[in-house]
Amino acid sequence: MLELTRVAVETWIKTIATGEFHYTKVLDGNVKKESYAKLRKVMFDIVHAKEPCCEPVGKRDGVYRPIQNDAVPLNWQDLEGRKDSGLVLPFNLRKYVFVYPDTLGVVAGSKSSGKTGFLYRTIVMNMAIMKVYLLTNLEGGIMALRDRFFAMSGVEIPIPAPFETKFVTGNFHDYIKESNSLYVIDYIDAPEGTEFYLIGGLVQKISNKLQGKNSVAVVGLQKPSGRDTAYGGETTLKAATFYLALDRNKLKIVDAKVFANEKVNPRNMQWTFRYDEAGTNFIDIKPSIDNPVEPEEQEGMSF
């Protein structure tokens, strides 16, 4: 066992600890149980020091996190103004929402609403202009994935496909590594299937990983039918530069942080459509009469 000293504990926290940790895991768990009382005293002294290197999290007794002091200064003044990510979206949505690099959008869809179809369509609309990664939990299986891509009308998928597909079921932010890329995530579910309140934090982690990469992500989430927000509620809105709600035969822009046209507020704009699930095609796209645009602009469009 390692010698239990304040210096050793502080060094471990500053150089090895990542994320939240329980005090019994300090020094990689190499502290004897009979020394836990002393370890608690060491942790108390560290937390209440003039310049502490960690703080209690508050979820439960004995959980801490390192205080991060390594933030990189941001030289924002030399950047060009209003740089576009280049992302292309179905429904001609880029006419209404502006998407910067290093940001993400959320597609919240109820069951069988076309959420996966929207995400796949986004892939094929961007695969010729940027590197694309599909991170999927393979709900429905790999054969369903293959069939839906090849059934898209008017789209020829080369072999090998010009995008990379990975089977991922959690911690999607771990896979956000490349610059100048599009990450399509289908989809984030609640950890353990019930902890919906954590979904907003998982989306935020993806947003954090995008920073400085000149990349963008489109994230699929499940939502109850008829509700605008995904499971996880309004916390899932926080990180999204645009937020879409899909129900059967209806798409809605729930939120847009930046408008493509400053004179047209796209929030709450809606479209109806028919969805050919077998072919992942959206047809007869029609804007709501309440939208602040000319209805004939998109009458009868298909994607």
C-alpha positions, -999 to 999 in steps of 0.1 A, spaced: 0 0 0 11 36 -7 19 60 21 -11 81 28 0 118 29 -16 150 18 11 156 -8 5 121 -23 -33 126 -24 -30 161 -40 -6 148 -66 -29 120 -75 -59 144 -78 -39 168 -100 -23 143 -123 -44 111 -125 -80 118 -114 -104 123 -142 -140 132 -136 -158 124 -104 -143 99 -79 -151 84 -45 -126 91 -18 -119 53 -14 -106 54 -50 -78 79 -42 -43 66 -49 -60 41 -73 -77 25 -43 -45 16 -26 -55 29 8 -61 5 36 -97 5 50 -84 12 85 -69 45 71 -102 57 56 -108 80 86 -74 96 80 -81 99 43 -113 117 50 -94 142 72 -69 147 43 -97 153 19 -113 178 42 -81 197 45 -76 197 7 -112 209 1 -109 237 26 -74 249 16 -68 284 3 -64 270 -32 -81 236 -32 -75 211 -60 -108 194 -57 -144 199 -44 -172 177 -32 -198 169 -59 -228 166 -36 -244 136 -53 -236 115 -23 -212 116 6 -175 111 -3 -177 120 -40 -153 147 -54 -141 161 -86 -108 178 -96 -110 215 -100 -98 223 -135 -74 252 -138 -61 244 -173 -86 263 -195 -69 276 -227 -73 313 -234 -96 319 -264 -84 342 -292 -118 351 -305 -109 385 -320 -90 371 -349 -118 348 -361 -138 356 -393 -173 367 -386 -203 343 -389 -184 313 -403 -208 286 -415 -203 249 -407 -214 239 -443 -239 215 -429 -269 206 -452 -302 195 -437 -334 180 -450 -365 201 -454 -343 230 -466 -339 239 -429 -307 258 -435 -328 285 -451 -340 292 -416 -314 281 -390 -277 291 -391 -252 265 -379 -218 275 -367 -189 250 -365 -182 234 -331 -220 232 -325 -247 205 -325 -283 201 -334 -309 178 -318 -335 158 -336 -361 147 -310 -384 121 -325 -413 100 -311 -415 63 -320 -418 57 -358 -418 94 -366 -389 93 -390 -361 104 -367 -336 78 -380 -347 86 -415 -339 122 -409 -305 114 -396 -297 90 -425 -309 116 -450 -286 142 -433 -257 118 -438 -262 113 -476 -267 151 -481 -233 158 -465 -211 127 -473 -197 143 -505 -187 176 -488 -173 166 -455 -161 135 -435 -191 119 -419 -193 95 -389 -224 76 -380 -224 65 -344 -254 41 -340 -268 18 -314 -281 -4 -342 -317 -4 -330 -333 -27 -356 -300 -44 -365 -273 -40 -391 -294 -54 -420 -321 -27 -414 -294 -1 -415 -281 -15 -448 -315 -18 -464 -326 18 -454 -295 34 -469 -298 14 -502 -335 21 -505 -332 59 -506 -347 70 -538 -324 91 -560 -294 83 -538 -266 60 -549 -244 47 -520 -210 39 -533 -191 8 -521 -173 14 -499 -196 40 -485 -181 75 -482 -189 77 -445 -178 56 -414 -203 37 -393 -195 27 -357 -216 6 -332 -218 28 -301 -242 24 -272 -230 50 -248 -204 77 -240 -208 90 -275 -185 120 -267 -155 96 -265 -158 92 -303 -158 130 -311 -121 132 -322 -118 144 -358 -117 180 -371 -138 192 -401 -163 164 -397 -200 157 -392 -210 133 -364 -245 118 -367 -256 101 -335 -285 76 -336 -294 78 -308 -287 87 -271 -309 67 -247 -311 70 -210 -283 52 -191 -298 20 -176 -330 29 -195 -345 50 -167 -321 79 -158 -337 103 -183 -325 133 -163 -289 125 -174 -295 128 -211 -291 166 -211 -256 162 -196 -247 136 -222 -256 160 -250 -236 187 -233 -205 164 -232 -207 160 -270 -209 198 -274 -179 202 -252 -159 177 -273 -167 196 -305 -151 228 -293 -121 238 -315 -125 210 -340 -145 229 -367 -168 199 -366 -206 196 -361 -229 170 -347 -266 160 -353 -279 141 -323 -310 119 -322 -331 117 -291 -363 98 -282 -393 119 -271 -429 112 -261 -455 116 -288 -470 151 -290 -443 167 -268 -417 191 -281 -388 180 -259 -370 147 -256 -369 124 -226 -347 145 -203 -369 175 -207 -356 211 -212 -321 202 -201 -317 186 -236 -323 221 -252 -294 238 -235 -265 227 -258 -284 226 -291 -279 253 -318 -311 240 -334 -337 217 -319 -362 198 -340 -393 178 -329 -405 150 -351 -439 133 -348 -457 112 -373 -461 134 -404 -450 166 -387 -417 184 -381 -413 215 -359 -384 238 -352 -386 240 -315 -356 263 -311 -329 280 -331 -301 300 -314 -291 318 -346 -315 327 -374 -303 323 -410 -323 354 -419 -325 379 -390 -359 390 -403 -374 355 -401 -378 339 -367 -379 301 -374 -390 291 -339 -422 271 -340 -422 268 -378 -438 235 -388 -441 212 -418 -462 182 -426 -450 154 -447 -455 118 -457 -427 93 -448 -418 63 -468 -402 43 -441 -389 16 -463 -370 41 -484 -362 67 -458 -378 93 -479 -398 124 -469 -424 133 -495 -451 159 -500 -434 183 -476 -457 212 -469 -451 242 -446 -478 252 -421 -499 282 -431 -487 299 -399 -450 299 -410 -436 333 -418 -427 322 -454 -445 318 -486 -462 284 -486 -456 277 -522 -418 278 -517 -418 242 -505 -451 228 -517 -449 191 -525 -411 189 -520 -394 156 -514 -361 144 -498 
